[in-house]
Amino acid sequence: MRSLFVFTLMVLMSSTSSFAEIEILNVIGDSALDLNLNPNQQNDQGTPIIYGGVGGLEANCNEEDSEGRCNTCNDLTSFGVCNEQRIYDDLVLTITFRSDSDNSAGEAFVEDNEGNRLGLVDSTGRLGSGAAHRLDIQWSEICDEIDNTGTCEGVSDSVQLRLLIEDNGDTRDSEEITVIVADPDPTKSGDKDTLDLCTDSDGTDAEGGICDWIAYPGDGKIFLDQVSSGDSAFPNEDGIQIRSVRVFITDDETDAFDAIAGPGSTGNLTPEDLEVFTENDNDPEIDQVIDGLENGTRYYLKVGVVDLAGNLSRVTSDTAIGDICGSTSAPASDGSCTFSATPQRVLGLLTEDFNCFIASVSYGSPLDKRIDILRKFRSEILWKRKWGRKLTAWYYKNGPYAAIFIDKHSYLKPLVRAALWPALGFSWLATEYGLGFAVFISSLLLFALPYSTIRTARWAKFRLRKERAA
């Protein structure tokens, strides 16, 4: 079942006045490591974090790397939770460190917060001051401190431990280390598998992951736009932060999305990891560019999330692809399938990440704030509707040529700017208050304009007659 536990290996600072510092030299047998600090100032800068990911079935661990970790993604032919550097109970975690203290001679141990010593597979024994200590401990031994089950799977609690150098009962030096073990098995969420966690293309019924996104073309590139999650806590899902959005991509016209059957399937191109920036949890930013692609070639994309422990989960569902594109094997080719895109050369007008061609030429810059209103309308209103996607696809195909014509005939720019004002007003109303409200207000204005014109003409005619009669 899905679980995540966070526990901390803690020790007191040196009891002497020397303010010793421990430097972590190496960690082997972890899924990921974040020293989170300057290597020469570890105590001053933050707490090192060791991650242990247990995504995927241990039974799929049929290939180990040089550190003994296994890849549960390699042989998967359908998408499910997996980890390319998975830990397991018998895997040994090795931590090598040294202290700069002049009196740190002794032995290294791991203790819980009650002073009970954990069993080590091996250690370097008693060493002199400044020497490199090594501790070998099984992950099962560490996880047993949580709930006494002797396993890291299904654990959902935390414990504090101490990593220390001791000499005849006296602590000589210590270091705080956070260890996070993550198992994002989704079966706990309504007995759903990974593909079913994103059941709705707009994310309303989703339980996490990237469930709504748009691919649009650039010059040899594809951009992911309007990336949103079905989890309001994103990028913190299942209690652990999401590190990246993994994009699986193929140019297989025969099987389309079906060519991306799983992380270990053939026929798809090398996946791209787009970093997730988390200045604040409510508005995460995602590196959006996938480059190095061929112009004129249609690409099909699925995306999943990768957490800090390296677990891959919540890949775009076939249900969502069917809702947007009509079919996973023969998707719509009219531009309405927003999970696919065809890179194309931009016609010398704009940088590739701007596609408001006519407005950009008319206003003189793609950075004009008024164009942001149109882009927001495109992304939040048009892309969400099939007719809107078709309209936008038609505009992307023909807009550049109209923009070139306007650019060559500069006298047209004031006319186009004037003509864009109603579009700007409608777009702003639609994105701020909803499409229905924008249509309602626009209809009132369209009715009021001729009505007020007629009323004004009648009033002017009446005044003219009155003046002549006088």
Protein Blocks (a to p, Z undefined) as FASTA:
>chain_A
ZZdddddddddddfbfnopacddfbdehiabdcehpafklmmlnoccdddddfedjfklm
mbccfkopacfklmpcbdcdddfbbcdfklccddddddfbfklgccdddddfkopacddf
bdebjadehiacdddddfklmmmmmnonopaehpacdddddddddeehiafbdcdddddd
ddfbfklnooiafklmmmbfnlmmpgedjfbdcddddehiacdehiacfbfkbcbeghia
cfbdcddddfbfklmmmmmmbfkbghiacddddddddfbfklccddfbdghiaehiacdd
ddddddfkopaehiacfklmmmmnopaklccfehpamkbccddddehkacfkbcblmlmm
mnopakbmklmmmmmmmmmmmmmpmklmmmmmmmmmmmmmmmmmmmmmmmlmmmmmmmmm
mmmmmmmmmmmnojklmmmmmmmmmmmmmmmmmmmmmmmmmmmmmmmmZZ
